[in-house]
Amino acid sequence: MERKHVSSSNLSSVGYDPDTKTLEIEFLNGGLYQYFDVPLNIYNGLMAASSHGTYFDQYIKKGGYRFKKLR
């Protein structure tokens, strides 16, 4: 999945596959995670947020989405 670099103190890059509703997030510490069944509006909100890290924490991490650690 192609990810886009984001300017954040926590996140490095973000990718999204609208067909499978899979969100992929790479963290600055090197961790790479996939989150499943994430609606497009959540991805769009993350990319438009003034703080990507805060949005991630509020709407994705605390949103209860299933996830898998890739590395």
C-alpha positions in Angstrom: 0.0 0.0 0.0 1.3 3.4 -0.9 1.6 5.7 2.1 1.8 9.5 2.2 4.3 11.3 4.5 2.6 13.4 7.2 4.1 16.1 9.4 3.6 14.8 12.9 5.5 14.2 16.1 4.2 10.7 16.3 3.2 9.5 12.8 5.5 9.1 9.8 3.2 8.1 7.0 -0.4 7.1 6.3 -2.0 5.0 3.6 -5.6 4.0 2.8 -7.2 1.4 0.6 -10.8 2.4 0.0 -11.8 -1.0 -1.5 -10.9 -2.9 1.7 -11.3 0.1 4.1 -7.8 -0.6 5.4 -5.8 2.2 7.0 -2.1 1.7 7.3 0.0 3.9 9.7 3.7 4.0 10.1 5.0 5.6 13.3 8.2 7.5 13.7 9.5 4.7 16.0 9.3 2.3 13.1 6.1 0.5 14.0 3.7 -0.3 11.1 0.1 -1.1 11.7 -3.0 -1.8 9.7 -6.5 -0.9 10.9 -9.5 -2.6 9.4 -13.0 -1.5 8.4 -12.0 2.2 8.7 -14.5 4.5 6.9 -13.2 6.9 4.3 -14.4 9.9 6.3 -12.1 8.8 9.2 -9.1 8.6 6.8 -10.0 12.0 5.3 -10.4 13.5 8.8 -7.0 12.2 9.8 -5.3 13.6 6.7 -7.0 17.0 7.2 -6.4 17.2 10.9 -4.2 20.0 12.3 -2.7 17.3 14.6 -2.5 13.9 13.0 -1.4 12.3 16.3 -4.3 13.7 18.3 -6.8 12.7 15.6 -5.3 9.2 15.5 -5.6 8.8 19.2 -9.2 10.1 19.5 -10.8 8.6 16.5 -8.8 5.5 15.5 -6.9 4.2 18.5 -9.9 4.8 20.8 -12.3 4.0 18.0 -11.9 0.3 18.6 -10.9 -0.7 15.1 -9.4 -4.1 14.7 -5.7 -3.9 13.9 -2.6 -5.9 13.1 1.0 -5.0 13.7 3.1 -5.5 10.6 6.4 -4.6 12.3 
